[in-house]
Amino acid sequence: MAGVGNYKQILLYKYTTSIDAAGDVTQSSIAYKIWAEITDAGGGRSQVDGRTTLSNGKEFKIYFRQDLQPNADYKIQYYGEMYAITGLQRINEKRFNWLIRANVQS
């Protein structure tokens, strides 16, 4: 996937849920187009339904200008796959201010 230098464009989705007048739960999302430096998080193993599977995680270094702070309600779309956030770390660099660890949603 093409990008600028080491940066790739990702979509950061913020999901919110609310209850409408009928009492049904509705979900909406806001998408932020941002650039990130992306690296593989390494090959971990886990047990899923009695089978050993390899994790498919990535680390995203991003600069998020808005006053919103990313949390587990956010999802990342990168190269056609949705990633669920598993870890957040605030970093103090000039280029980036968040290190997000995420795994592919199955």
C-alpha positions as CSV (number, residue, x, y, z in Angstrom):
1,M,0.0,0.0,0.0
2,A,1.4,3.3,-1.0
3,G,2.1,6.1,1.5
4,V,4.3,9.1,2.1
5,G,7.7,7.9,3.3
6,N,7.2,5.5,6.1
7,Y,3.6,6.8,6.7
8,K,0.5,5.0,5.6
9,Q,-3.1,6.4,5.6
10,I,-5.5,4.8,8.0
11,L,-9.1,5.4,9.1
12,L,-9.7,5.8,12.8
13,Y,-13.3,5.1,13.6
14,K,-15.0,6.3,16.9
15,Y,-18.1,4.2,17.6
16,T,-20.8,5.5,19.9
17,T,-24.1,3.8,20.9
18,S,-27.3,5.5,21.9
19,I,-30.9,4.5,22.6
20,D,-33.6,5.9,20.3
21,A,-37.2,6.8,21.1
22,A,-38.3,3.2,20.6
23,G,-35.8,1.9,23.0
24,D,-33.6,0.3,20.4
25,V,-29.8,0.6,20.5
26,T,-28.3,2.5,17.6
27,Q,-24.7,2.7,16.7
28,S,-23.0,5.5,14.8
29,S,-19.4,6.2,13.9
30,I,-17.1,9.1,13.1
31,A,-14.2,8.5,10.8
32,Y,-10.8,10.3,11.0
33,K,-8.4,10.0,8.1
34,I,-4.9,10.2,9.6
35,W,-1.4,9.1,8.7
36,A,0.5,6.5,10.8
37,E,3.8,4.8,11.0
38,I,2.9,1.1,11.1
39,T,5.0,-1.8,12.3
40,D,4.2,-5.5,12.9
41,A,3.7,-6.2,16.6
42,G,5.5,-9.5,16.5
43,G,4.3,-13.1,16.4
44,G,2.4,-14.1,19.5
45,R,0.5,-17.4,19.9
46,S,-2.8,-17.9,21.6
47,Q,-5.4,-20.7,22.1
48,V,-8.7,-20.2,20.2
49,D,-11.2,-23.1,20.3
50,G,-8.5,-25.6,21.2
51,R,-6.3,-24.5,18.3
52,T,-3.1,-22.5,18.4
53,T,-3.3,-19.4,16.3
54,L,-0.7,-16.7,15.5
55,S,-1.6,-13.1,16.4
56,N,-2.0,-10.7,13.5
57,G,-1.2,-7.4,15.4
58,K,0.3,-4.1,14.4
59,E,1.5,-1.1,16.1
60,F,0.3,2.3,14.9
61,K,2.2,5.5,15.8
62,I,-0.2,8.4,15.2
63,Y,-0.5,12.1,15.9
64,F,-4.1,12.8,16.9
65,R,-4.7,16.5,16.9
66,Q,-8.3,16.6,18.2
67,D,-8.9,16.9,21.9
68,L,-10.5,13.4,21.9
69,Q,-8.4,10.7,23.4
70,P,-8.5,7.3,21.7
71,N,-9.8,4.3,23.7
72,A,-11.2,0.9,23.2
73,D,-14.3,2.4,21.5
74,Y,-12.1,3.2,18.5
75,K,-11.3,0.8,15.6
76,I,-8.7,1.2,12.9
77,Q,-9.1,0.3,9.3
78,Y,-5.9,-0.4,7.4
79,Y,-5.5,-2.1,4.1
80,G,-9.1,-3.4,4.1
81,E,-9.0,-4.9,7.5
82,M,-10.5,-3.7,10.8
83,Y,-8.3,-3.7,13.9
84,A,-9.5,-3.7,17.5
85,I,-7.4,-1.6,19.9
86,T,-5.7,-3.7,22.5
87,G,-3.3,-1.2,24.0
88,L,-2.7,2.5,24.1
89,Q,0.4,4.3,25.2
90,R,1.0,8.1,25.2
91,I,4.4,9.0,23.8
92,N,6.1,12.4,23.9
93,E,7.6,12.9,20.5
94,K,7.3,15.8,18.1
95,R,6.0,13.6,15.3
96,F,3.7,11.3,17.2
97,N,1.7,11.3,20.4
98,W,0.0,7.9,20.5
99,L,1.3,4.3,20.1
100,I,-1.7,2.1,19.5
101,R,-1.4,-1.7,19.5
102,A,-4.2,-3.5,17.7
103,N,-5.2,-6.9,16.5
104,V,-7.3,-7.9,13.5
105,Q,-10.9,-8.4,14.3
106,S,-12.2,-11.9,13.4
